Amino acid sequence: MFVKRHLISTREFSKEEIDYILSRAEELEVYARGNGKEGKGRKSDLLKGKILANLFYEPSTRTRFSFETAMKRLGGEVINLSSIEASSVAKGENLADTIRTVSGYCDVIVLRHPREGASRMAASFSSVPVINAGDGAGQHPTQTLLDLYTIKREGLLDDLRIALIGDLKYGRTVHSLAYALSLYHAKLFFVSPEALKMPEEIKLDLKEAGAEVFESTDIKDVIKEVNVLYVTRIQKERFPDPAEYSKVAGTYRIDTDLIKENEDVMIMHPLPKVDEIDAAVDGTKNARYFLQTFYGVPVRMAVLSILLGE
């Protein structure tokens, strides 16, 4: 079902397939913890002899490091395109030729690229599975899987009422997540400035899938209605016009006063966060975003082990 398959978009997976990946992640979580107390020094050689190639044409901390950690926790090796300037890309090599070349060196490619659709195109030239680690304002499927895993581990995936907040126009994480959540019959609350609303075609797809969708420009309209706040950064780098970014920068800010409106709400964020969450929130029981980043390791371990047929 999964072996040698590319992972480009969450829309290509059924609910049953996603559930299988999440269950596999739960099995592998003990290895993800390494030498920590819960990991108890357990090691895996599941992917011994396998090589992952990280090709990141955009900056990344969590996605790149967690994929590298995941592969090494499974006994595999990693090669990195660490700098565009130090590669043949700087000489004008196109993506297709880079993919043709690198796929001969590895067993799986993880690609982040600023152009939407780049991962799908890369998959057509690759002799090994390609995992989309973010393509412009398009999709980020493994982020969605770790988001779902975080929600599941907190026992909230059923009867979920979630607010997606911030940049819903350019935010690839919320695009992927919204599609996946529609499979779980979640109630979706979209909170954004008018200029950054969820694209109409995505809302139409979600409604056709049977999802309940509500929209607002004010967090206070929905704070008491939801059990999860999924906060996103207003992405300056996605704006073609800096003046347009200035109009919406700093629109939303989650602080402890807001949390008092719903003391049990879970707060998530794909990170990096800038000023949209007050630092005082980091130490509350509501904050799950740093735990969320850890869960990226077992989830990506699951994805790698499944795609490579181990």
N, C-alpha and C positions, 0 to 999 in steps of 0.2 A: 504493500500500500504506500509506504513512505520511501523505501530504499531508492537512492539516487534521484530523488525528486527535488526540484528547486523549491525554495520557500520565498515567494515574491510578495504575496498579499494574503491577508487573513481571509479575504473573500473566497479563496480557493479551498478552504477547509470547512468541513462539516462540524457540527457541534460534537459529534462522536469522536472525530479525529482530534479536536482540541482537547476534549476530556481525556483522551488517551495520552496526549503529550503531558498534560497536567499531572496525571497519575504517575507517569514515568518520572517526572520531576520530583515528585514526592518520594519515590523509591531511591532516587539518587541524591537527595538532599543531605543525607548523612555524610556522603563523600565530599559534597561541596563545602562542608564545614571543616574539612582538613584535620588539622591537629587540635582544633578547639575542643572544649569539654564535651560537646555533643557529638563531634566527629570521632573522638577517641582514637585518633591516628589512623583511621581506616583509609585505605588507598585502593584505587581501581586501575587495572590495566586494560580496561575495556577497549580503548582506542590506541593501544600501544602499537607503534609503527605507522600510525596515521599522521598526516600533516594538514594543518589548517593554514590558509593564507588570508591574512587581514589586509584588505585593500581599502583604505580610507582616504577619500579625496576631500573630506571635510573634517574639521576638528571633532574629537570624541574622547571622552574619558571612560565613562561607565560601560558603554557598549563594547568598545575595543578591549578594555581590560577584562570585562566579564567573559567575553568569548575566549580570550587567551587563558584566563583562569579555568574556565570550563574544560577546554581542551587538555590542559595540563593536569587537571584533577582526574581526568580519564586516562592519563598515561600517554597522551599524544604530544606532538610537537607543533610549534607555531612559527611561521615566517611572517614578517610585517613589511608593508609599504609604509615606512615611517615618515617619509618626507617626499612630497611631490617633486620638490626642487632637486632632490638627489636621485631621482629616477628618470627613466627614458620619457616619461610624460613631459618633463621639462624640455625635451628635445622635439616634442611634437607628436609623439606616438599616440595613436587613437586608442579608445577604450577597447575596441574589438581585438586589436592586436595584443594589447596588454593581457586581456583575458585568455586569448589563445595560448599565449606564452606561459602565464602563471598556472593555468589549469594543467599544464604538463609537469609542474613541480609539486603538486599537492593533491589532496583527496577531497577538499571542500574549500570554497571561497566565500568569505564574508565581505560584502561590498557596501560601502557608503559613498554616495555620489550626489552632487548638488542638483543634477538634472532628473526631473521626474520621468520615470520609465527606463532609467539607465540599467537597473538590475534586470528587468525583463529582457532588454536588448542583450545584456551581457550573457544571460542564460542561453541565448541562442548560439553563442560562440564558444561556450564552455563545455569541456568534456567531463567535468565534475559538477556536483550540486553547487548552486549559487544561493546564498542566503542574503536577502535584502536587509541591510542594516540602516536603511533610511535613504530614500531617493527624493531629494527636494521636498516639496510639499505633498508628496505622494503617500507612501505607506512605510510602516516600521513594524512588521509583523511580530518579531520576537519581543519587542517592547510590549505589544499587546498581550502576548502570552504571559509575560512576567507580571503584567498588571492583573490579568485574570487570576493568576496563581496567588498573588498577594491577597486579592479579594477572597478567593476560595479558602486560603489558610486562616482568614479571619472569620470564616463561616457566613459570608454575606452574599454569595453568588446567586442564591435563590431569593426571590422577592427583592431584588436590588433596585434601589432608587438612587441614581447617581447624577450629580451635576458636573458637567464638563465646562470649565471656566477659563476664559482668556482668549487666546488666539485660536479660534476655531476655523478660520479661513485658510491659514497657511500651516496649521499644526498637523503634521503627519501622524503624531501619536494619537490624537483624538479622532482622526479619520479612521485609522485602523481599529481603534478601540470601539468606536460607535458601531461599526459593522459587526464586530464580534459579539458585542453585548446584545445586539438584536436577536441573536440565536438563543439567548438566555431569557428573553422576554423582559428585559430590564426596562424600567421607566427612565427615559433620558431627558434631563433638563439642561438645555444649552444656555449658558450665560456669557455674553460677550458684548463689546461695543457694536453698534450697527455696522461699522466698517469691517468688522472681523467675524461676521456671522458664519455659521456652518454653511458651506456651499449648498445651493438649492438642489443640485443633482444628488448629493449625498442624503439630504433630508427626504427626498422623494424615494430613493432606494430603501431607506430605513422604514418609511411608512408602508411601502409595498411589502416589506418583510414582516409587517405586523407590529412594529415597535411603536410605543407611545412616546411622542416627542413634544416637549414643551420648550418655549423660548422666552428669555427675559434679558434685560440689560442690567438688572440689579440682583446681586447675590442675596440680599435680604428677602427678596420675593420667594426664594426657594430653600433657604437654609433650614427651615423647620420641616420641610417636606422630604429631605433626602437622608440617606445614611452614609453616603460617600461624597466628598468634594474632591474632584480631580482637577487640580490647578495646573495651568500651563503658563509659561513665560510668553510675553509679547515679544516675538522674534524680530529684532531689528534687522537681522541679515536677510530676511525674506521680503522686506519692503522695497519695491523699486524706487519709491520716492521718500527720502528721509523726512520730509515735511509731514507726510502722512503718518509716519511712525510717531513723530512728536505729539500728534494729536491724541494718540491712544496710549502712549507710554504711561505706566503707573495707574491705569484705570482701576484695577482691583488690588486689594490688599487684605490678606487673611490675618487677623490678629486675635488675641485672646478674648476681646470683647465680643467678637463675632461668634466665637466658639461657645460662649455662654448661652447663645440662642439655641444651641443644640449640643449639649455636653457629650453626647455619645457619637457624634459624627466622626468618621474616619477621614483623614486628610492625606491625599496622595499627590505626587508630583513626579513627572518623568526626569526632572532635573536636567541642566542646572537651573536653580532658582536665583533670581536677582533680588528684587524688592517686593515681589508679590506675596511673600509669606514673611510675617514678622519673626525675627529670630527667637522671640519669647515662645513661639509656638513649637519650636524644635524639641523642647523638653517635655511637652505635654503627652498624655496618653493617646491623644488624637493623631499625632504625627506618625505616619507610617512610611514616609518617603525614603528614609535611609535603610529601613528593613526591605523596602521595595527594591532597592539597588542590589542587596544581597541575593534576593530571590531570583535575580537575573542569572546567577551562576547555575543553580540546579535546573532552571528552565532551559538554558542554553546547552547544558550537559545533555538534557533529554533530547533536544532537537538534533544535536550532533550525533548522538548514539543511534537515533532512529534513522536519520538520513543516510548514515554510513552502514546501516544494516547490522549493527552489533547489539 
